Amino acid sequence: MANGSLYLLVAGALTLGFAFVAHVVAVALASQGRRAARAVPLVPAAATGPSGNVTIAASGAGPGSAIASIGIGAAWGAWAFLGLSLLLRAILVGRGPWGSMFEFGIAFGWGILGGYLFLERRYPIRAIGFIPLGVAVFLVAYALTLPTDISPLVPALHNPPLLTIHVAMAVISYGIFATSFGAALGYLAQGKDDRFAWLPPRKVLDEVAYRAVIIGFPVFATMIVLGAYWASIAWGRYWGWDPKETSALATWLIYAAYLHARSLRGWSGRPAALLLVVGFGAVLFTFFGNLFFSGLHAYSGL
């Protein structure tokens, strides 16, 4: 079963890489097509496909659109392979498969992929799909460099139900925040005049970023509350300003500030999008912080 999990993981990593490349090629073809036919917008706001997505090519056909569809299919395949790999790992270890840096790295990439696919079915964001997919590729590739051995958990982590639920909420919220990060970068690239026709309009990108945070924020907040409850069981206190706890709180405050800023006229638009970029940087810092700061959460296995 352990070998089966690793085989599925490798298949998922390769398929994810193919999905990322397909998204990049589709965007490149769309951009070239726009330069060749400037009179025809490549991503008109009203041109939606059967799932509500804006088509990449103006006519809804062409190589860019076909490759984008292949990329989405590959992304679903990668999500399935990685998910099955995690499921087999969970059966082996008898808990959520995220008790080490290797396991959580794979789960983080899987969560990003799932968050993007969930939102992609509802909003026209294929043109920015290469951003969350690129982050997922990086995380999975990094995880593959780490030890894959199944090691006993430290005593504080011997709570399979809380470990499974607490970290699962981190995976879900981080994955959704990655798509809000991609939408924020697209928004910043578009500027005030929607300068890139192959990207979704800035209003769409702003809405996608906001909806993603609306979904991910309460999940992330619940994760922090559960973590505090677990800390009271494991260490006898709800909060101790451990580096991981502190960075998670800082991340929560950034996304809370974004939700507040977006409701204010002077802080909506570009400043709010910049907050999302900073927020996802904080997410990555929270994930990788174990490598730089010692603390009670330093269970990377490295």
N, C-alpha and C positions, 0 to 999 in steps of 0.2 A: 504493500500500500504506500510506503514511503517513496519508493521509486515511481509509482504511478503519480503521486502528487508532484514530484519534480519534473516528470515528463510533461504533465499538463501545464506546469509553470513555464517551462521552456517554450511549449507551443503557444501559450498565451503571450509571452514576451515577444516572440517572433511575429505573431499576428498583430500585436499592438504596434510594433515598429512599422509593419506594412501599412496599417491604418493611418499612422502619423504621416508617412511618406505620401500616401494617396491624398490626404488632405492638403499637404503642402503643394503637390503637383496640381491639384484641382484649383487651388488659389492662384498659382502661377499662371495657369492657362486662362483663368477668368480675367486676371489682370492684363495679360497680353491681348486677349480678345477685346477688352475695353479700349486699349490703345489703338487697335486696328479699326475699331468702329465706334468712334467717340459719340456719334449721334444716337447710339442705342444704349441706354443704361443697362448695366449687367445685373443689377440687383434692385429692380423697381419695387417700391414698398408694397404694391398691390399684387405682385406676381408670386403667388404662393403655390406650392405643390400640394399633393394630396394629403400630406400630413401637416399642412399649415406652414411649411418651410418655404422661404424665398428661394427660388431656383438660382443656381449660380450663373447659368447662361441666360441671355435675354429671352430666348425662345423656349427655354425649359429643356433644351436638348444640347447636343454637342459634347466634345470630349471632356470639358471641365465638369459638366453635370454628371456624365457617366462615371468618371473617376471618383467624384464626390460620393456617389451612391455606392460604389465599390468600397470606398473608405469607411462608410457607415456600416456596411455589412461586415467588414473586417473588424471594426470596433466592437460590434455585437459579439463576434466570434471570440475576440480577445477577452471580453468581459466574461463570457461563458467559461472559457478555458481557465482563467484566473480564479473565477468563482468556484469551479470544481476542484481546482488545486487547493484552495483554502478550505473547502469542505472536507476533503480527504485529510488535510492536516489537522482540522478540528477533531475529526474522529480519532486520529492517532493520539492527540494530546489530551483529549477529553475536556476541552474548553474552547473558548474563542481563540482562533489561530493568530494571536497577536501578543504573545508573551515575550517576544524578543524583537530586536531591531529588524531582523530579517523578516519575521512574520508581519510586523506592523508596516514595514516598507511595501510589501506586496499588497497588503490590505489597503493601504493609503492609495496606491496607484489604482487598485480595483475600484475604490470609492470614487476617485476622480473620474474614472471612465464611466461609472454608473451615473454620476451626477450630470455629466455632459450628455449622455444618451437620453436621460430623463428629460432634460430641458430642451434638447434638440428636437424632440418630437412635438414640442409646444411652441417653439420660437424659431425664427429664421437665423440660426447661428452657425450653420455649417462653415461659413467663411472664417470664423474665428476658432473652429474646432481644433486646429493644429496647436493652439496655445495650451488648453488643458491636456490634450493628448501628449504634447511635448513634455509637460510636467510629469505625467504618468509614466512615460517612457524613461525619463530620468530616474524616478523613484524606483521603478522595477529593476532597471539596470543596476542601480546602486545596491539594491537588496540582493541581487545575484552575486555581488562581490563579498557578501557577508557569510559567516558560518551558517550552515543549514541544520546543524545538529539539534536534536531535541534535548534540552537541558532542563533539570528540575527548576521550578520557580523558587524564588526566595520566599521565606515564610509570609511576608507581608502580602504577597500576591496570591496566596492560597485561598482564593475565594472565587471559584469559577463563575458563578452567576454574575457577580459584580464586575469581574474582569471582562466577561463577555459583553455585558450591556454597556458598561462605561466606555470601553474602547470602541465598540461598535458605533456609538454615538459620535465619537471623535472622527471615525472613518467617514461616516455619512456627512457630517457637517463640513469637514475638510474638503471632501469631494465636491460638494455643492459650491463652497467658497472658491474653488479653483475655476469654475465656470464664470462666477461673478468677476473674478480677476481677469479672465480673457475678455469678457464684455467691457470691462473698464478700460483695458488697453485699446480695444477697438474704438471705444468712445473717444479716447484721447487722440487716437490717430485720425479720426474723422474730422476733428476740429469743429468749427462753427458752421461750415458750409458743406458737410458730407463730401469731403474731397475724394474719397475712394468709392467708386460706384460698385465695386465688387464686394464691399463690406455692407452689412446691414445699416440702415439709417441710424443716426445717433440716437433718435428717440427710441428705436427698437432696442438698441444696445443698453440704453439707460434703464429701460423697463426690464430687460432680462437680468441685468445686474441687481436691480432692486428686488425682483421676485426671488432670485436665488438667495439673497441675504435674508429675506423674509422667511424662506423655508429653512435655511441652515442655522439662523441665529437662535431660535428657541431650542433646537436640537443641541447646539453647542452649549447653551446655558444649562440645559438639563444635564449634560455631561459634567460640567463643573460642579453642579449641586451633588450629583452622585459621587463624584470624586471626593468631595468634602465629607460625605457620609462614610465612604469607604476609609478615608484617612482617620476618622474617629474610631473605626473598628481596628484598623491595623496599627496606628501609632498613638491613639489616645487623644487626638486633637483634630478639630475640623480644618484648621488652616495653620500652616507653619511657615509661609513665605519661602517654601522650597523653590528653586529656580524654575522647575516645570510648572508649579502652581502659579508663580508670579507671571511667567510669560503667557500662560493661558488666560489669566485675568487681564493682562495688557491687551491681548488679542480680542477678548470680549469687549473691552472698553472701546477699542478702535471701531469695531462693527456697530456698537451702540452709538458711537459718535456719528458714524455714517448714516444710520437710520434717522438720527436727529437732524444731521446736516441736510439731508435730502428734502426734508420738510421745510427748510428755511430757504427763502428765495435767494439770498446772497451766497449761500453755500451749496446750492444744487449745481448740477452740471459738472464742470471740470474739477472743482475742489472735492466734490463727493467721489468722483472717479479716482482721484489721487489717493483718497483715504482707502479705497478698496485695494489699490496696489500695495500700499503700506500694510494693510490688514493681512493680505496673503503672505507678504514677507514675514509678518509676525507668526503666521501659521507655520511656515517652513522653519522659522527659528525655534518655535516650540517643539517641532518634530526633531530637529537636529541638535537641540540644545544639550541633550545628554552627552554628546561627543565633546563638549567644551566645558561644561560645568558639572561638578559632582553634586550629588544630592540623593534624596531618597527615591527618586524616580529613575536613577541611572541603572536601568536593567537592560542595556543594549546587548550584553553578551560578548562584547568586543574585548 
